[in-house]
Amino acid sequence: MAVLRTVLTVIFILVSLALIVLVLMQEGKSAGLGAISGVAETYWGKNKGRSMEGALVKITRVLAVVFIVLAAVLNISKF
């Protein structure tokens, strides 16, 4: 049981570091003055999910779920 806890702890640390890096790589969500004039509704604004930024958001969501699940599992298996 101690080996499994150690492996889960190492995975938890790696997921934490990956999550930190991914969040820091993302752009801010502030639209700036472009939202006032409607510039945000361009081709790149509509297809943001297919871009690198969209991929970063999806990976961040998956890693956040893995982080929460691992945190719960490690907390439950304290004994």
Secondary structure as a PSIPRED ss2 file (coil, helix, strand):
# PSIPRED VFORMAT (PSIPRED V4.0)

   1 M C   1.000  0.000  0.000
   2 A H   0.000  1.000  0.000
   3 V H   0.000  1.000  0.000
   4 L H   0.000  1.000  0.000
   5 R H   0.000  1.000  0.000
   6 T H   0.000  1.000  0.000
   7 V H   0.000  1.000  0.000
   8 L H   0.000  1.000  0.000
   9 T H   0.000  1.000  0.000
  10 V H   0.000  1.000  0.000
  11 I H   0.000  1.000  0.000
  12 F H   0.000  1.000  0.000
  13 I H   0.000  1.000  0.000
  14 L H   0.000  1.000  0.000
  15 V H   0.000  1.000  0.000
  16 S H   0.000  1.000  0.000
  17 L H   0.000  1.000  0.000
  18 A H   0.000  1.000  0.000
  19 L H   0.000  1.000  0.000
  20 I H   0.000  1.000  0.000
  21 V H   0.000  1.000  0.000
  22 L H   0.000  1.000  0.000
  23 V H   0.000  1.000  0.000
  24 L H   0.000  1.000  0.000
  25 M H   0.000  1.000  0.000
  26 Q C   1.000  0.000  0.000
  27 E C   1.000  0.000  0.000
  28 G C   1.000  0.000  0.000
  29 K C   1.000  0.000  0.000
  30 S C   1.000  0.000  0.000
  31 A C   1.000  0.000  0.000
  32 G C   1.000  0.000  0.000
  33 L C   1.000  0.000  0.000
  34 G H   0.000  1.000  0.000
  35 A H   0.000  1.000  0.000
  36 I H   0.000  1.000  0.000
  37 S H   0.000  1.000  0.000
  38 G C   1.000  0.000  0.000
  39 V C   1.000  0.000  0.000
  40 A C   1.000  0.000  0.000
  41 E C   1.000  0.000  0.000
  42 T C   1.000  0.000  0.000
  43 Y H   0.000  1.000  0.000
  44 W H   0.000  1.000  0.000
  45 G H   0.000  1.000  0.000
  46 K H   0.000  1.000  0.000
  47 N C   1.000  0.000  0.000
  48 K H   0.000  1.000  0.000
  49 G H   0.000  1.000  0.000
  50 R H   0.000  1.000  0.000
  51 S C   1.000  0.000  0.000
  52 M H   0.000  1.000  0.000
  53 E H   0.000  1.000  0.000
  54 G H   0.000  1.000  0.000
  55 A H   0.000  1.000  0.000
  56 L H   0.000  1.000  0.000
  57 V H   0.000  1.000  0.000
  58 K H   0.000  1.000  0.000
  59 I H   0.000  1.000  0.000
  60 T H   0.000  1.000  0.000
  61 R H   0.000  1.000  0.000
  62 V H   0.000  1.000  0.000
  63 L H   0.000  1.000  0.000
  64 A H   0.000  1.000  0.000
  65 V H   0.000  1.000  0.000
  66 V H   0.000  1.000  0.000
  67 F H   0.000  1.000  0.000
  68 I H   0.000  1.000  0.000
  69 V H   0.000  1.000  0.000
  70 L H   0.000  1.000  0.000
  71 A H   0.000  1.000  0.000
  72 A H   0.000  1.000  0.000
  73 V H   0.000  1.000  0.000
  74 L H   0.000  1.000  0.000
  75 N H   0.000  1.000  0.000
  76 I H   0.000  1.000  0.000
  77 S C   1.000  0.000  0.000
  78 K C   1.000  0.000  0.000
  79 F C   1.000  0.000  0.000
